[in-house]
Amino acid sequence: MRLKLFLPLLAMFWITIGFGQEEWDLERCIRYANENSITLKQADINTENAKLTQTQNKMAQLPNLDFQSNYSFSFGRSIDPTTNEFRSQNLQSQSYSIQGGAFLYRGLTIRNGIKAGALDIEAAEADKEAAVNDLGLNVAAAYLGVLQAQDQIAIAENRKKQTEDQLDRTNKLIEAGTLPEANRYDLEAQLASDDQTLTAANNGLILAYLSLKQLLNLDPAAEMSIVRPDILLPVEGNLDDYVMQELFSTALTTQPMIYANEKRIESAEIGVKITKGALHPSLSVFGDIGTRYSSISRDFENFNVTGEFDRTDLIVEAGGQQGILTVLDPVVEFGKRPYFKQLNDNFNQGISLGLAFPIYNRHTNRVAIQKAQLQVLSAQYSDELARTQLKADIQRALTDAKAAYDQLEASEKTVTARQKSFENAEKRYSLGAINTFEYNLAKDNFDVARSNEVFAKYDYVFKMKVLDFYLGRPIKLD
């Protein structure tokens, strides 16, 4: 449920800062819970994941760019990478390259991925809002539980006080000889029972505070005191203003879970388009630049003649005569090509376009399309279930509100009747017309009626606020 359901309730509370501990009002409780709830932090993580995925979707429009460098050392007969010649010597080589590419067309999968990513973010944010509303509802219910426990303590204390007063009067009557000694024992037993009831009420308050602290993720040992509101009951008989269909139609526009489901359906439908995009041809562009270095590369423009050597003698035939010719070849020593000169001389560039047509890939794309279509159906069914559950929840809330009103009305009548009966029993007991058992019975019935009235009051107020929320009405207490 939306958090705004509970914010108007803040008007019921007075923010009290005394000389001692600061009291917690409902606004502070909900704010603290939102800041410290593990569930909401997990919802934040889900939202951030959706945003990161969307960042990836958008970045897919940009080209990729890679830098590579390879170094190798070889010995024996190997190929010089700069000349492609075989060499039988130790060889060191290194290469550098920068490569990049981008899709010019890919069946609109990138664009559709961005659309789906935006919808997924909206769904995740709506999930977070739903979690905030659920937490707010639970905090408000726990807050009212503390108030109810406090009222039960007040009833138990008043009951004990009445028993003590009656025991005091009885002791005086016993001393005067008007009542028998046994009447004291019955009241003393009743006083012990009242102590037990008060102890149970105090324990109930401790447990109510513990439930509230757990929702706030607050240390159970932390001191806490809540602001007590002056609750004004809704106007009697206004339940006739609530129409089921109107409640449901309004709730469909205000419930974040319904909004999240709608966005998931849209995202799933785009997912079908994404998978179908794999059946389209793709057009891409690639480019690269690179260079190489080899340790055995020689600079043929830089050489020195270091001597001569005899080449194999040649047999010459001239005019039928044979002779021997000795050829002296120079011994030339070439200098090594410098590292950076090689990188400059071997620098190369290239660009290419790639066009791919999917023909057959073992039905992978077809299966992916069918799975995406099933995902759409699953999202639609989830939305239908959520709407059905919402309608049932509203119907239950309307029924509960009517029952709560009837229960409150009946409890008020019961309190009035039990109060008169108890007051009459007090008078008769003082005159000795009834015994202690009859007196205590009247008192117990009155206390139970007051306790039931307290519960009915909080229950009715809370359920009426839920109905007001479903209608989208501002919640007012006057």
C-alpha positions as CSV (number, residue, x, y, z in Angstrom):
1,M,0.0,0.0,0.0
2,R,1.2,3.5,-0.6
3,L,3.0,5.4,2.1
4,K,0.7,8.3,1.6
5,L,-1.9,6.3,3.3
6,F,-0.1,6.8,6.6
7,L,1.2,10.3,6.2
8,P,-2.1,11.9,6.9
9,L,-2.2,9.9,10.1
10,L,0.6,12.1,11.3
11,A,-1.9,14.9,11.9
12,M,-3.2,12.8,14.8
13,F,0.1,13.0,16.6
14,W,1.8,15.7,18.7
15,I,5.5,15.8,18.4
16,T,6.6,16.0,22.0
17,I,10.2,16.7,23.1
18,G,10.4,16.8,26.9
19,F,13.2,17.3,29.3
20,G,14.0,13.6,29.0
21,Q,13.8,11.1,26.1
22,E,12.5,12.3,22.8
23,E,9.3,10.5,21.8
24,W,8.7,8.8,18.5
25,D,5.7,9.8,16.4
26,L,4.5,7.8,13.4
27,E,6.3,10.0,10.9
28,R,9.6,9.5,12.7
29,C,9.0,5.7,12.9
30,I,8.3,5.4,9.2
31,R,11.2,7.6,8.2
32,Y,13.6,5.6,10.4
33,A,12.2,2.3,9.0
34,N,12.7,3.5,5.5
35,E,16.3,4.5,6.2
36,N,17.3,1.2,7.9
37,S,15.1,-1.5,6.4
38,I,17.2,-4.4,4.9
39,T,14.3,-5.1,2.6
40,L,14.3,-1.6,1.2
41,K,18.1,-1.7,0.8
42,Q,17.7,-4.9,-1.2
43,A,15.1,-3.2,-3.3
44,D,17.6,-0.3,-3.9
45,I,20.1,-2.9,-5.1
46,N,17.6,-4.3,-7.6
47,T,16.9,-0.8,-8.9
48,E,20.6,-0.1,-9.3
49,N,21.1,-3.4,-11.1
50,A,18.4,-2.4,-13.6
51,K,20.1,1.0,-14.1
52,L,23.4,-0.6,-14.7
53,T,21.9,-3.0,-17.2
54,Q,20.4,0.0,-19.0
55,T,23.8,1.7,-19.0
56,Q,25.1,-1.4,-20.8
57,N,22.2,-1.3,-23.3
58,K,23.1,2.3,-24.2
59,M,26.8,1.7,-24.4
60,A,26.1,-1.1,-26.9
61,Q,25.5,1.7,-29.5
62,L,29.1,2.7,-29.3
63,P,32.0,1.0,-31.1
64,N,34.3,-1.3,-29.3
65,L,38.0,-0.5,-29.2
66,D,40.8,-2.9,-28.2
67,F,44.6,-2.5,-27.9
68,Q,46.8,-5.6,-28.2
69,S,50.5,-6.2,-27.9
70,N,52.3,-9.5,-28.4
71,Y,55.9,-10.4,-27.6
72,S,57.5,-13.7,-28.7
73,F,60.9,-15.3,-28.5
74,S,61.7,-18.3,-30.8
75,F,64.8,-20.3,-31.6
76,G,65.6,-22.7,-34.4
77,R,64.0,-22.4,-37.8
78,S,61.2,-19.9,-37.6
79,I,59.5,-17.2,-39.7
80,D,60.5,-13.6,-39.4
81,P,57.1,-11.8,-38.9
82,T,58.4,-8.7,-40.7
83,T,59.6,-10.5,-43.9
84,N,57.9,-13.9,-43.8
85,E,61.3,-15.5,-44.4
86,F,62.5,-18.6,-42.6
87,R,65.4,-18.0,-40.3
88,S,67.5,-20.5,-38.3
89,Q,68.5,-18.3,-35.4
90,N,67.1,-16.9,-32.2
91,L,64.3,-14.4,-32.9
92,Q,62.5,-11.8,-30.8
93,S,59.5,-10.1,-32.2
94,Q,56.8,-7.7,-30.9
95,S,53.6,-6.4,-32.4
96,Y,51.1,-3.7,-31.5
97,S,47.6,-3.2,-32.8
98,I,44.4,-1.2,-32.2
99,Q,41.2,-2.8,-33.4
100,G,37.7,-1.4,-33.3
101,G,34.2,-2.2,-34.7
102,A,30.6,-1.3,-34.5
103,F,27.2,-2.6,-35.6
104,L,25.5,-0.3,-38.1
105,Y,22.4,-2.4,-38.2
106,R,21.4,-5.4,-36.0
107,G,17.7,-5.8,-36.4
108,L,17.0,-2.9,-34.0
109,T,18.0,-5.2,-31.1
110,I,20.1,-2.5,-29.4
111,R,17.3,0.2,-29.7
112,N,14.7,-2.2,-28.4
113,G,17.1,-3.3,-25.6
114,I,17.2,0.4,-24.4
115,K,13.4,0.6,-24.4
116,A,13.1,-2.6,-22.4
117,G,15.8,-1.4,-20.0
118,A,13.9,1.8,-19.3
119,L,10.7,-0.2,-18.5
120,D,12.7,-2.5,-16.3
121,I,13.9,0.5,-14.3
122,E,10.4,1.8,-13.9
123,A,9.2,-1.7,-12.7
124,A,12.1,-1.9,-10.2
125,E,11.3,1.6,-8.8
126,A,7.6,0.6,-8.5
127,D,8.7,-2.5,-6.6
128,K,10.7,-0.3,-4.2
129,E,7.6,1.9,-3.7
130,A,5.5,-1.1,-3.0
131,A,8.0,-2.3,-0.4
132,V,8.0,1.2,1.2
133,N,4.2,1.1,1.4
134,D,4.1,-2.4,2.8
135,L,6.7,-1.4,5.4
136,G,4.7,1.7,6.3
137,L,1.6,-0.4,6.7
138,N,3.3,-2.8,9.0
139,V,4.9,0.1,11.0
140,A,1.5,1.8,11.4
141,A,-0.1,-1.5,12.6
142,A,2.7,-2.1,15.1
143,Y,2.4,1.5,16.3
144,L,-1.3,1.0,16.9
145,G,-0.4,-2.2,18.7
146,V,1.7,-0.3,21.1
147,L,-1.2,2.2,21.7
148,Q,-3.6,-0.7,22.3
149,A,-1.2,-2.4,24.7
150,Q,-0.9,0.9,26.6
151,D,-4.7,1.1,26.9
152,Q,-4.8,-2.5,28.2
153,I,-2.3,-1.5,30.9
154,A,-4.5,1.5,31.9
155,I,-7.5,-0.8,32.1
156,A,-5.5,-3.3,34.2
157,E,-4.2,-0.6,36.5
158,N,-7.7,0.9,37.0
159,R,-9.0,-2.6,37.8
160,K,-6.4,-3.1,40.4
161,K,-7.1,0.3,41.9
162,Q,-10.8,-0.6,42.2
163,T,-10.0,-3.9,43.9
164,E,-7.7,-2.1,46.3
165,D,-10.4,0.4,47.1
166,Q,-12.9,-2.3,47.6
167,L,-10.6,-4.3,49.8
168,D,-10.1,-1.2,51.9
169,R,-13.8,-0.7,52.3
170,T,-14.3,-4.4,53.0
171,N,-11.7,-4.3,55.8
172,K,-13.5,-1.4,57.4
173,L,-16.9,-3.3,57.2
174,I,-15.3,-6.4,58.6
175,E,-13.9,-4.4,61.5
176,A,-17.3,-3.0,62.1
177,G,-18.8,-6.5,62.1
178,T,-21.0,-5.9,59.0
179,L,-19.2,-8.4,56.7
180,P,-17.7,-11.8,57.4
181,E,-13.9,-12.4,57.4
182,A,-14.2,-14.6,54.3
183,N,-14.9,-11.5,52.1
184,R,-11.4,-10.2,52.7
185,Y,-9.9,-13.4,51.4
186,D,-11.8,-13.3,48.2
187,L,-10.8,-9.7,47.5
188,E,-7.1,-10.5,48.3
189,A,-7.3,-13.3,45.8
190,Q,-8.8,-11.0,43.3
191,L,-6.1,-8.4,44.0
192,A,-3.4,-11.1,43.3
193,S,-5.3,-11.9,40.0
194,D,-5.3,-8.2,39.1
195,D,-1.5,-8.1,39.7
196,Q,-1.1,-11.0,37.3
197,T,-3.3,-9.3,34.7
198,L,-1.3,-6.1,35.0
199,T,2.0,-8.0,34.6
200,A,0.6,-9.7,31.5
201,A,-0.4,-6.3,30.1
202,N,3.1,-4.8,30.8
203,N,4.6,-7.8,29.0
204,G,2.2,-7.2,26.1
205,L,3.5,-3.7,25.9
206,I,7.1,-4.9,25.9
207,L,6.3,-7.3,23.0
208,A,4.4,-4.6,21.1
209,Y,7.5,-2.3,21.4
210,L,9.7,-5.2,20.3
211,S,7.6,-5.8,17.2
212,L,7.8,-2.1,16.3
213,K,11.6,-2.0,16.9
214,Q,12.1,-5.0,14.7
215,L,10.3,-3.3,11.8
216,L,12.5,-0.2,12.4
217,N,15.6,-2.4,12.5
218,L,16.2,-0.8,15.9
219,D,18.2,-2.3,18.7
220,P,15.7,-4.2,21.0
221,A,17.5,-2.8,24.0
222,A,17.1,0.8,22.8
223,E,14.9,3.1,24.9
224,M,11.7,4.1,23.0
225,S,8.5,5.9,23.8
226,I,5.9,6.8,21.3
227,V,3.6,9.8,21.1
228,R,0.1,9.1,22.1
229,P,-2.5,10.6,19.7
230,D,-6.0,11.8,20.2
231,I,-7.8,9.5,17.8
232,L,-11.0,10.8,16.3
233,L,-13.4,8.1,15.0
234,P,-14.7,8.4,11.5
235,V,-18.2,9.7,11.1
236,E,-20.8,7.0,11.7
237,G,-22.6,5.5,8.8
238,N,-20.2,6.8,6.1
239,L,-19.5,3.3,4.9
240,D,-22.3,3.6,2.5
241,D,-20.1,6.0,0.5
242,Y,-17.7,3.3,-0.4
243,V,-18.5,1.4,-3.6
244,M,-16.6,-1.7,-4.4
245,Q,-16.1,-1.0,-8.1
246,E,-15.0,2.6,-7.4
247,L,-12.5,1.4,-4.9
248,F,-11.1,-1.2,-7.3
249,S,-10.9,1.2,-10.3
250,T,-9.1,3.8,-8.2
251,A,-6.7,1.3,-6.7
252,L,-5.7,0.1,-10.1
253,T,-4.2,3.6,-10.7
254,T,-2.6,4.0,-7.3
255,Q,-1.0,0.6,-6.5
256,P,2.6,0.4,-7.5
257,M,2.6,-3.4,-7.9
258,I,0.0,-3.0,-10.7
259,Y,2.1,-0.4,-12.3
260,A,5.2,-2.6,-12.0
261,N,3.4,-5.5,-13.7
262,E,2.2,-3.3,-16.6
263,K,5.8,-2.2,-17.2
264,R,7.0,-5.8,-17.1
265,I,4.4,-6.8,-19.7
266,E,5.7,-4.0,-22.0
267,S,9.3,-5.0,-21.4
268,A,8.5,-8.7,-22.2
269,E,6.7,-7.6,-25.4
270,I,9.8,-5.7,-26.5
271,G,11.8,-8.8,-25.5
272,V,10.0,-10.6,-28.3
273,K,11.1,-7.9,-30.8
274,I,14.7,-8.3,-29.6
275,T,14.8,-12.0,-30.2
276,K,13.2,-11.5,-33.6
277,G,15.9,-9.0,-34.4
278,A,18.4,-11.9,-34.5
279,L,16.7,-13.2,-37.6
280,H,17.6,-10.0,-39.5
281,P,20.8,-9.4,-41.3
282,S,23.5,-7.5,-39.5
283,L,25.8,-4.8,-40.9
284,S,29.0,-4.0,-39.1
285,V,32.2,-1.9,-39.7
286,F,35.7,-2.8,-38.5
287,G,39.0,-1.0,-38.5
288,D,42.5,-1.7,-37.3
289,I,45.9,-0.2,-37.2
290,G,49.1,-2.0,-36.3
291,T,52.9,-2.3,-36.5
292,R,55.6,-4.9,-35.8
293,Y,59.2,-5.3,-34.7
294,S,61.8,-8.1,-35.3
295,S,65.1,-8.5,-33.7
296,I,66.7,-9.9,-36.9
297,S,65.4,-7.2,-39.2
298,R,68.3,-5.5,-41.1
299,D,68.7,-2.0,-42.4
300,F,69.8,-2.4,-46.1
301,E,70.6,1.3,-46.4
302,N,73.1,1.1,-43.7
303,F,75.9,-1.4,-44.4
304,N,79.7,-1.9,-44.3
305,V,82.0,-4.0,-46.5
306,T,84.2,-6.0,-44.0
307,G,86.2,-8.1,-46.5
308,E,86.0,-10.6,-49.4
309,F,85.5,-14.3,-49.8
310,D,86.0,-16.7,-52.7
311,R,82.9,-17.9,-54.3
312,T,82.8,-21.4,-55.8
313,D,85.2,-21.5,-58.8
314,L,83.4,-21.4,-62.1
315,I,84.3,-23.5,-65.2
316,V,84.2,-21.3,-68.3
317,E,83.9,-22.7,-71.7
318,A,85.0,-20.3,-74.5
319,G,86.0,-21.4,-77.9
320,G,86.1,-25.0,-76.8
321,Q,88.6,-24.3,-74.0
322,Q,88.1,-24.5,-70.4
323,G,89.3,-22.2,-67.7
324,I,88.9,-21.5,-64.1
325,L,87.5,-18.2,-63.0
326,T,87.7,-17.1,-59.4
327,V,85.1,-14.6,-58.2
328,L,85.7,-12.6,-55.1
329,D,82.4,-11.5,-53.3
330,P,82.5,-8.7,-50.8
331,V,81.6,-9.5,-47.2
332,V,78.8,-7.0,-46.3
333,E,77.5,-6.4,-42.8
334,F,74.1,-4.7,-42.5
335,G,73.1,-2.7,-39.5
336,K,70.1,-3.5,-37.4
337,R,67.0,-1.5,-38.0
338,P,66.2,0.6,-34.9
339,Y,63.1,-0.4,-32.8
340,F,61.1,2.8,-33.5
341,K,62.1,2.9,-37.1
342,Q,60.7,-0.6,-37.6
343,L,57.5,0.5,-35.9
344,N,57.2,3.5,-38.2
345,D,58.1,1.5,-41.4
346,N,55.8,-1.4,-40.6
347,F,52.8,0.8,-39.7
348,N,49.6,-0.4,-41.4
349,Q,45.9,0.4,-41.4
350,G,42.7,-1.3,-42.6
351,I,38.9,-0.9,-42.7
352,S,36.2,-3.3,-43.6
353,L,32.5,-3.8,-43.8
354,G,30.8,-7.0,-42.7
355,L,27.4,-8.2,-43.8
356,A,25.9,-11.4,-42.2
357,F,22.7,-13.2,-43.1
358,P,21.4,-15.7,-40.6
359,I,20.5,-18.9,-42.5
360,Y,20.4,-21.7,-40.0
361,N,21.6,-22.0,-36.4
362,R,20.0,-25.1,-35.1
363,H,16.7,-23.3,-34.3
364,T,18.4,-21.3,-31.6
365,N,16.7,-18.1,-32.6
366,R,13.3,-19.7,-33.1
367,V,13.4,-21.2,-29.6
368,A,14.5,-17.9,-28.2
369,I,11.5,-16.2,-29.8
370,Q,9.1,-18.8,-28.4
371,K,10.6,-18.4,-24.9
372,A,10.2,-14.6,-25.2
373,Q,6.5,-15.1,-26.1
374,L,6.0,-17.3,-23.1
375,Q,7.6,-14.6,-21.0
376,V,4.9,-12.2,-22.2
377,L,2.2,-14.7,-21.3
378,S,3.8,-15.2,-17.8
379,A,3.9,-11.5,-17.2
380,Q,0.2,-11.1,-18.3
381,Y,-0.9,-13.9,-16.0
382,S,1.1,-12.4,-13.1
383,D,-0.7,-9.1,-13.7
384,E,-4.1,-10.8,-13.9
385,L,-3.4,-12.7,-10.6
386,A,-2.3,-9.4,-9.0
387,R,-5.5,-7.6,-10.1
388,T,-7.6,-10.5,-8.9
389,Q,-5.8,-10.5,-5.5
390,L,-6.2,-6.7,-5.3
391,K,-9.9,-7.0,-5.9
392,A,-10.2,-9.7,-3.3
393,D,-8.2,-7.5,-0.8
394,I,-10.4,-4.5,-1.4
395,Q,-13.5,-6.6,-1.0
396,R,-12.1,-8.0,2.2
397,A,-11.1,-4.6,3.4
398,L,-14.6,-3.3,2.8
399,T,-16.2,-6.2,4.6
400,D,-13.7,-5.9,7.4
401,A,-14.5,-2.2,7.8
402,K,-18.2,-2.8,8.0
403,A,-17.6,-5.6,10.5
404,A,-15.3,-3.4,12.5
405,Y,-17.9,-0.7,12.6
406,D,-20.6,-3.2,13.8
407,Q,-18.1,-4.5,16.4
408,L,-17.3,-1.0,17.6
409,E,-21.0,-0.1,17.9
410,A,-21.7,-3.3,19.8
411,S,-18.7,-2.9,22.1
412,E,-19.8,0.7,23.0
413,K,-23.3,-0.6,23.9
414,T,-21.8,-3.4,25.9
415,V,-19.5,-1.1,27.8
416,T,-22.4,1.2,28.7
417,A,-24.5,-1.8,29.9
418,R,-21.6,-3.4,31.8
419,Q,-20.7,-0.1,33.5
420,K,-24.2,0.3,34.8
421,S,-24.2,-3.3,36.0
422,F,-20.9,-2.9,37.8
423,E,-21.9,0.4,39.4
424,N,-25.0,-1.4,40.7
425,A,-23.0,-4.3,41.9
426,E,-20.7,-2.0,43.8
427,K,-23.6,-0.5,45.7
428,R,-25.2,-3.9,46.4
429,Y,-21.9,-5.3,47.6
430,S,-21.4,-2.3,50.0
431,L,-24.8,-3.1,51.4
432,G,-24.0,-6.8,51.7
433,A,-26.7,-7.8,49.2
434,I,-24.3,-9.8,47.0
435,N,-21.2,-11.8,47.7
436,T,-17.6,-11.2,46.5
437,F,-17.9,-13.7,43.7
438,E,-20.9,-11.8,42.2
439,Y,-19.1,-8.5,42.6
440,N,-15.9,-9.8,40.9
441,L,-18.0,-11.2,38.1
442,A,-19.6,-7.9,37.4
443,K,-16.2,-6.2,37.5
444,D,-14.6,-8.8,35.2
445,N,-17.4,-8.3,32.6
446,F,-16.9,-4.5,32.7
447,D,-13.2,-4.8,32.2
448,V,-13.5,-7.3,29.3
449,A,-16.0,-4.9,27.7
450,R,-13.7,-2.0,27.9
451,S,-10.8,-4.0,26.6
452,N,-12.9,-5.1,23.6
453,E,-13.9,-1.5,23.0
454,V,-10.3,-0.4,22.8
455,F,-9.4,-3.0,20.3
456,A,-12.6,-2.3,18.2
457,K,-11.7,1.4,18.2
458,Y,-8.2,1.0,16.8
459,D,-9.3,-1.7,14.4
460,Y,-12.1,0.5,13.0
461,V,-9.9,3.6,12.6
462,F,-7.2,1.7,10.8
463,K,-9.5,-0.1,8.4
464,M,-11.4,3.1,7.5
465,K,-8.0,4.7,6.6
466,V,-7.3,1.8,4.2
467,L,-10.6,2.3,2.4
468,D,-10.0,6.0,2.1
469,F,-6.6,5.2,0.5
470,Y,-8.2,2.9,-2.0
471,L,-10.5,5.7,-3.0
472,G,-7.7,8.2,-3.3
473,R,-9.3,10.5,-0.8
474,P,-7.3,12.8,1.5
475,I,-7.5,11.2,4.9
476,K,-8.8,13.7,7.4
477,L,-9.7,13.3,11.1
478,D,-12.2,16.1,11.4
